[in-house]
Amino acid sequence: MKLRPICGIELRPRIVYEIEVDTCPKCGGVWLDGGELNKLLAKVREYHDEYYSYEDYRRWEERYKTERKKRGIFEFFEEIFD
């Protein structure tokens, strides 16, 4: 059992891209064990490469990039863990 460092609430495991991460049920915070960030980034790259091979996806991504400004790393992870 892992506890949230700040208030002591029990963290709940959650599967994200086939990797188990710990989340706080109160605030939604995410805690990663050693190596999990690298595993998540590798999975994101893998999925990107797989989907980028489809012409429809490439067209959608190009439109998306032109319509929306470049996001920072925090916004990227907020979308993943929503």
Phi and psi in degrees as GROMACS dihedral restraints (atoms count N, CA, C in turn):
[ dihedral_restraints ]
;  ai    aj    ak    al  type     phi  dphi    fc
    3     4     5     6     1  -105.7    20    10
    4     5     6     7     1   140.4    20    10
    6     7     8     9     1  -110.4    20    10
    7     8     9    10     1   146.0    20    10
    9    10    11    12     1   -63.4    20    10
   10    11    12    13     1   128.5    20    10
   12    13    14    15     1   -59.5    20    10
   13    14    15    16     1   -31.6    20    10
   15    16    17    18     1   -81.5    20    10
   16    17    18    19     1   -49.4    20    10
   18    19    20    21     1  -118.6    20    10
   19    20    21    22     1    -3.9    20    10
   21    22    23    24     1    83.5    20    10
   22    23    24    25     1    11.5    20    10
   24    25    26    27     1   -72.9    20    10
   25    26    27    28     1   141.8    20    10
   27    28    29    30     1   -68.9    20    10
   28    29    30    31     1   128.5    20    10
   30    31    32    33     1   -78.5    20    10
   31    32    33    34     1   147.9    20    10
   33    34    35    36     1  -111.2    20    10
   34    35    36    37     1   136.5    20    10
   36    37    38    39     1   -72.4    20    10
   37    38    39    40     1   145.8    20    10
   39    40    41    42     1  -142.9    20    10
   40    41    42    43     1   139.2    20    10
   42    43    44    45     1   -91.9    20    10
   43    44    45    46     1   122.5    20    10
   45    46    47    48     1  -129.0    20    10
   46    47    48    49     1   118.7    20    10
   48    49    50    51     1    51.5    20    10
   49    50    51    52     1    44.1    20    10
   51    52    53    54     1    66.9    20    10
   52    53    54    55     1    17.7    20    10
   54    55    56    57     1  -122.6    20    10
   55    56    57    58     1   131.5    20    10
   57    58    59    60     1   -83.1    20    10
   58    59    60    61     1   121.2    20    10
   60    61    62    63     1  -119.8    20    10
   61    62    63    64     1   159.8    20    10
   63    64    65    66     1  -100.7    20    10
   64    65    66    67     1   130.7    20    10
   66    67    68    69     1  -124.7    20    10
   67    68    69    70     1   151.6    20    10
   69    70    71    72     1   -91.0    20    10
   70    71    72    73     1   124.8    20    10
   72    73    74    75     1   -69.2    20    10
   73    74    75    76     1   -18.7    20    10
   75    76    77    78     1   -84.3    20    10
   76    77    78    79     1   -52.2    20    10
   78    79    80    81     1  -107.7    20    10
   79    80    81    82     1   -11.7    20    10
   81    82    83    84     1    82.5    20    10
   82    83    84    85     1     5.7    20    10
   84    85    86    87     1   -60.2    20    10
   85    86    87    88     1   152.4    20    10
   87    88    89    90     1  -120.8    20    10
   88    89    90    91     1   132.0    20    10
   90    91    92    93     1  -118.5    20    10
   91    92    93    94     1   129.3    20    10
   93    94    95    96     1  -110.2    20    10
   94    95    96    97     1   135.3    20    10
   96    97    98    99     1   -79.8    20    10
   97    98    99   100     1   171.3    20    10
   99   100   101   102     1   -53.0    20    10
  100   101   102   103     1   128.8    20    10
  102   103   104   105     1    86.0    20    10
  103   104   105   106     1   -13.0    20    10
  105   106   107   108     1   -69.0    20    10
  106   107   108   109     1   -35.1    20    10
  108   109   110   111     1   -62.6    20    10
  109   110   111   112     1   -44.7    20    10
  111   112   113   114     1   -62.8    20    10
  112   113   114   115     1   -39.1    20    10
  114   115   116   117     1   -64.3    20    10
  115   116   117   118     1   -42.8    20    10
  117   118   119   120     1   -62.4    20    10
  118   119   120   121     1   -45.2    20    10
  120   121   122   123     1   -63.1    20    10
  121   122   123   124     1   -38.5    20    10
  123   124   125   126     1   -64.1    20    10
  124   125   126   127     1   -42.1    20    10
  126   127   128   129     1   -64.4    20    10
  127   128   129   130     1   -41.7    20    10
  129   130   131   132     1   -61.6    20    10
  130   131   132   133     1   -43.7    20    10
  132   133   134   135     1   -62.9    20    10
  133   134   135   136     1   -41.9    20    10
  135   136   137   138     1   -60.9    20    10
  136   137   138   139     1   -48.6    20    10
  138   139   140   141     1   -64.5    20    10
  139   140   141   142     1   -39.3    20    10
  141   142   143   144     1   -61.2    20    10
  142   143   144   145     1   -46.8    20    10
  144   145   146   147     1   -61.5    20    10
  145   146   147   148     1   -40.3    20    10
  147   148   149   150     1   -64.5    20    10
  148   149   150   151     1   -49.7    20    10
  150   151   152   153     1   -74.8    20    10
  151   152   153   154     1   -28.2    20    10
  153   154   155   156     1   -67.9    20    10
  154   155   156   157     1   -16.9    20    10
  156   157   158   159     1   -72.2    20    10
  157   158   159   160     1   -13.3    20    10
  159   160   161   162     1   -91.1    20    10
  160   161   162   163     1   129.0    20    10
  162   163   164   165     1   -58.7    20    10
  163   164   165   166     1   -41.0    20    10
  165   166   167   168     1   -59.5    20    10
  166   167   168   169     1   -41.5    20    10
  168   169   170   171     1   -65.5    20    10
  169   170   171   172     1   -42.3    20    10
  171   172   173   174     1   -61.3    20    10
  172   173   174   175     1   -42.0    20    10
  174   175   176   177     1   -64.5    20    10
  175   176   177   178     1   -43.1    20    10
  177   178   179   180     1   -62.0    20    10
  178   179   180   181     1   -44.1    20    10
  180   181   182   183     1   -63.6    20    10
  181   182   183   184     1   -40.0    20    10
  183   184   185   186     1   -63.1    20    10
  184   185   186   187     1   -42.6    20    10
  186   187   188   189     1   -63.0    20    10
  187   188   189   190     1   -43.2    20    10
  189   190   191   192     1   -60.6    20    10
  190   191   192   193     1   -44.0    20    10
  192   193   194   195     1   -64.0    20    10
  193   194   195   196     1   -38.0    20    10
  195   196   197   198     1   -75.5    20    10
  196   197   198   199     1   -28.2    20    10
  198   199   200   201     1   -85.1    20    10
  199   200   201   202     1   -21.1    20    10
  201   202   203   204     1  -128.4    20    10
  202   203   204   205     1   138.3    20    10
  204   205   206   207     1   -67.0    20    10
  205   206   207   208     1   161.2    20    10
  207   208   209   210     1   -63.0    20    10
  208   209   210   211     1   132.7    20    10
  210   211   212   213     1   -92.0    20    10
  211   212   213   214     1   153.5    20    10
  213   214   215   216     1   -84.0    20    10
  214   215   216   217     1   173.2    20    10
  216   217   218   219     1   -62.7    20    10
  217   218   219   220     1   -34.3    20    10
  219   220   221   222     1   -68.0    20    10
  220   221   222   223     1   -40.8    20    10
  222   223   224   225     1   -65.0    20    10
  223   224   225   226     1   -37.0    20    10
  225   226   227   228     1   -59.4    20    10
  226   227   228   229     1   -48.7    20    10
  228   229   230   231     1   -72.5    20    10
  229   230   231   232     1   -28.3    20    10
  231   232   233   234     1   -61.3    20    10
  232   233   234   235     1   -40.5    20    10
  234   235   236   237     1   -65.7    20    10
  235   236   237   238     1   -40.6    20    10
  237   238   239   240     1   -62.1    20    10
  238   239   240   241     1   -42.0    20    10
  240   241   242   243     1   -97.2    20    10
  241   242   243   244     1     9.0    20    10
